């Protein structure tokens, strides 16, 4: 029997994953906007988030959370991290016992500093919690370009079963039982991507971008390992892979925010014109709280935080990084 998928979220990545899974198994997707639902069901498109892309014709959408999840054997959460808890609580009465819940979100909850799988475990105790994450740019995947991702769950048996649900054509899916490391890699890299975008927008060169990416990887790895992730995870798809894609691609929302900041625009102007959420904007404050809690120096994140939250300029940020003392490459800074 094929596993039935209920996916919550009608943005670019949620829609992309729903289109992928519907090639393998019955998939019903919830979106808030009735126009989006009609467009998916009648025309197999989501022009607001994925202009020009054709979705799998068997994918069905609904504005009812109950309808999306009541018969689901697997629930996939494709909503931004700051609304994740509220959408899950709305869905809770309709999700059958023991159904696995998989997060697509790459952020940390403000206030609680929780990862999305921690929220799942709190709101839905007894349900296996996992995350699908990696260097996955939605438009490229829907265009049929090759990509790789990771399904991370503590229970490897469940991960292997779900691997078959997401594995489609040129979309290759690996398994990993380091849920903490995989989830943190996806969340922390967004902040570094803003820094890389700031450099690009300000006219810095490839050398600067390479330095931001590599020092950023060292930075997020230090915090990730301190929080319980495995070092090798951050050298893989969900760490370095996702970081590189997000820092260099013109399709990256977080790099876009950084680029526009580097061009001298204000954060409010940038966010107001975006239809999608750049998770790194909210996540950078949470990361700074965690860095302080775990006593981990994170100079790049600190400078991004100052630009995003304290009115510092991009020039201020790069001056701050330059003033950092250079020691051994193994040292922070």
C-alpha positions in Angstrom: 0.0 0.0 0.0 1.3 3.4 -0.9 1.8 5.9 1.9 -0.6 8.9 1.7 1.1 12.3 2.1 -0.5 15.3 3.7 1.7 18.4 3.2 1.0 21.7 4.9 2.3 24.8 3.2 1.8 26.3 -0.3 5.2 28.1 -0.7 7.9 27.3 -3.3 9.6 24.5 -1.4 6.4 23.0 0.0 4.8 23.0 -3.4 7.9 21.5 -5.0 8.1 18.6 -2.5 4.4 18.0 -2.9 4.9 17.8 -6.7 7.7 15.3 -6.2 5.9 13.0 -3.7 2.8 13.0 -5.8 4.8 11.2 -8.5 5.3 8.3 -6.1 2.2 8.3 -3.9 -1.1 10.2 -3.3 -0.4 13.7 -2.0 -2.8 16.3 -0.7 -1.4 19.8 0.0 -2.9 22.5 2.2 -2.5 26.2 1.3 -4.1 29.2 2.9 -4.9 31.0 -0.4 -8.0 29.8 -2.2 -6.6 31.2 -5.5 -3.4 29.1 -5.1 -5.5 26.0 -4.4 -7.7 26.5 -7.4 -4.6 27.2 -9.6 -2.9 23.9 -8.5 -6.0 21.8 -8.9 -7.1 23.2 -12.3 -3.9 24.3 -14.0 -1.2 22.4 -12.1 0.7 25.6 -11.4 1.6 27.9 -8.5 2.6 31.1 -10.3 3.1 33.2 -7.2 5.9 31.1 -5.9 7.0 29.0 -8.9 6.3 31.0 -12.1 6.3 29.0 -15.3 6.7 25.6 -13.5 4.4 22.7 -14.3 3.4 20.6 -11.3 2.5 16.9 -11.2 -1.1 16.6 -12.4 -2.1 14.1 -9.7 -1.2 16.6 -6.9 -4.4 17.9 -5.1 -4.6 21.0 -3.0 -7.1 22.2 -0.4 -7.7 25.1 1.9 -8.8 22.7 4.7 -6.0 21.5 7.1 -8.3 18.7 8.2 -8.8 17.5 4.7 -5.1 17.5 4.0 -4.0 15.4 7.0 -7.0 13.4 8.3 -6.1 10.3 6.1 -2.4 11.0 5.8 0.2 8.3 6.7 2.9 10.9 6.7 2.5 14.6 7.5 5.1 17.0 5.9 5.4 20.5 7.3 6.3 23.1 4.7 5.6 26.3 6.6 8.1 28.9 7.8 9.7 28.3 11.2 7.9 31.2 13.0 4.5 29.9 12.1 5.4 26.2 12.3 4.1 25.6 15.9 0.7 27.3 15.2 0.0 25.4 12.0 1.0 22.1 13.7 -1.3 22.9 16.6 -4.2 23.5 14.2 -3.5 20.2 12.5 -3.1 18.2 15.7 -6.7 17.2 16.2 -6.8 15.6 12.7 -3.5 13.7 12.6 -3.8 10.0 13.4 -1.6 8.4 16.2 2.0 7.6 15.4 2.0 9.2 12.0 5.6 10.5 11.2 5.9 14.2 10.8 8.7 15.6 8.6 9.8 19.2 8.6 11.0 21.2 5.5 11.7 24.4 7.5 15.2 25.7 7.9 14.9 28.0 10.9 14.8 28.2 14.7 11.9 29.4 16.7 12.2 32.8 18.3 11.8 32.9 22.0 12.2 29.2 22.6 15.3 28.7 20.4 13.8 25.3 19.4 14.5 23.3 16.3 11.4 22.3 14.3 11.7 18.6 15.3 11.8 19.7 19.0 8.5 21.5 18.4 7.0 18.4 16.8 8.1 16.3 19.8 6.5 18.9 22.2 3.2 19.4 20.3 2.8 15.8 19.0 4.5 13.5 21.5 4.8 9.9 20.2 5.0 10.9 16.6 8.3 10.1 14.9 9.9 13.5 13.9 12.3 14.1 11.1 13.6 16.7 8.6 14.2 16.7 4.8 17.0 19.1 4.2 20.0 19.8 1.9 21.1 22.1 -1.0 17.6 22.2 -2.6 16.7 25.2 -4.7 13.0 24.7 -5.6 13.0 26.1 -9.1 16.0 24.0 -10.2 14.4 20.8 -8.9 11.1 21.4 -10.6 13.0 22.2 -13.8 14.4 18.7 -13.7 17.9 19.5 -12.7 19.8 17.0 -10.5 19.8 17.6 -6.7 20.5 15.7 -3.5 18.8 15.9 -0.1 18.8 14.1 3.2 15.9 12.6 5.2 17.1 12.7 8.8 15.4 10.7 11.5 16.5 8.9 14.7 14.8 5.7 13.6 16.6 4.5 10.5 13.9 2.1 9.6 11.4 4.9 9.2 13.9 7.0 7.4 14.5 4.3 4.8 10.7 3.9 4.3 10.3 7.7 3.8 13.3 7.8 1.5 11.3 6.0 -1.1 8.5 8.6 -0.8 10.8 11.6 -1.6 13.2 9.9 -4.0 12.2 10.9 -7.6 14.1 10.9 -10.9 17.1 13.2 -10.5 16.2 14.1 -6.9 18.4 11.8 -4.9 17.7 11.3 -1.2 20.1 10.0 1.5 19.4 9.0 5.1 21.0 10.2 8.3 20.3 9.6 11.9 22.0 12.9 13.1 18.7 14.9 13.2 20.3 17.6 15.3 23.3 18.2 13.0 21.2 18.1 9.8 18.6 20.5 11.2 21.1 22.9 12.6 23.1 23.0 9.3 20.0 24.0 7.4 19.1 26.8 9.9 22.5 28.2 10.6 23.7 28.5 7.0 21.0 31.0 6.2 22.7 33.6 8.4 26.1 33.0 6.6 24.3 33.4 3.3 23.1 36.8 4.3 26.8 37.7 5.0 27.9 36.3 1.6 25.1 38.3 -0.2 26.2 41.5 1.7 29.7 41.1 0.3 28.4 40.4 -3.3 26.1 43.4 -3.1 28.9 45.7 -1.9 31.1 44.6 -4.7 33.5 42.3 -2.9 35.2 39.6 -5.0 35.2 35.9 -5.2 38.1 35.7 -2.6 35.8 37.5 -0.1 32.9 35.1 -0.8 35.2 32.1 -0.4 36.4 33.4 2.9 32.9 34.1 4.2 31.7 30.6 3.2 34.7 28.7 4.7 34.9 30.7 7.9 31.1 30.6 8.1 31.2 26.8 7.8 33.7 26.7 10.7 31.5 29.0 12.7 28.3 27.0 12.3 30.1 23.7 12.8 31.4 24.9 16.2 28.0 25.7 17.4 26.3 22.7 15.8 28.8 20.3 17.4 28.4 22.0 20.8 24.6 21.5 20.5 25.0 17.8 19.8 25.5 17.5 16.0 28.3 15.3 14.6 31.2 17.1 12.9 31.0 15.0 9.7 27.4 16.0 9.2 28.5 19.7 8.7 30.9 18.6 6.0 28.1 16.9 4.1 25.0 17.9 2.1 23.1 19.4 5.0 26.1 21.5 6.1 28.7 22.5 3.5 26.4 21.5 0.6 23.5 23.6 1.7 25.8 26.5 2.7 27.5 26.7 -0.7 24.2 26.6 -2.7 22.6 29.2 -0.5 25.6 31.5 -0.5 26.2 31.5 -4.3 22.8 31.1 -6.0 20.8 33.9 -7.4 17.7 31.9 -6.3 18.7 32.0 -2.6 16.3 34.2 -0.6 18.8 34.8 2.2 21.6 35.7 -0.2 19.1 38.1 -1.9 18.5 39.9 1.3 22.2 40.2 2.0 22.8 41.4 -1.6 20.2 44.1 -1.3 21.6 45.2 2.0 25.0 45.4 0.4 23.4 47.7 -2.3 22.4 50.1 0.5 18.7 49.3 0.8 17.0 49.0 4.1 15.8 45.7 5.5 12.2 46.8 5.6 12.2 47.7 1.9 13.7 44.4 1.0 11.3 42.3 3.1 8.2 44.2 2.0 8.8 43.4 -1.7 9.5 39.7 -1.1 6.7 37.1 -1.4 8.8 34.4 0.3 10.4 34.2 3.8 14.1 34.6 4.3 14.6 32.5 7.4 18.0 33.9 8.2 16.6 37.3 9.1 14.7 36.0 12.2 17.2 33.1 12.9 20.3 35.3 13.3 18.9 36.6 16.7 18.3 33.1 17.9 21.7 32.0 16.8 23.3 34.8 18.8 21.4 33.7 21.9 22.6 30.2 21.4 26.2 31.3 20.7 26.2 33.1 24.1 24.5 30.2 25.8 27.2 27.7 24.5 30.0 30.2 24.7 30.9 29.9 21.0 32.5 32.8 19.2 30.5 33.6 16.0 32.0 36.8 14.5 30.3 36.6 11.1 26.9 35.9 12.7 27.5 38.8 15.1 28.1 41.3 12.3 25.0 40.1 10.4 22.9 40.5 13.6 24.2 44.1 13.9 23.1 44.9 10.3 19.7 43.2 10.6 18.8 44.3 14.1 20.9 47.3 15.2 21.1 49.5 12.1 24.8 48.8 11.3 25.8 49.2 7.7 27.4 46.5 5.6 30.7 48.6 5.6 30.5 48.5 9.4 30.1 44.7 9.3 33.2 44.1 7.1 35.2 46.6 9.2 34.3 44.6 12.3 35.4 41.3 10.6 38.7 42.8 9.5 39.4 44.0 13.0 39.2 40.4 14.2 42.6 39.2 15.2 44.0 36.5 12.8 45.5 33.6 14.5 45.6 29.9 13.6 43.0 28.8 11.1 41.7 26.4 13.7 40.9 29.3 16.0 37.5 31.2 15.9 37.4 34.5 14.2 
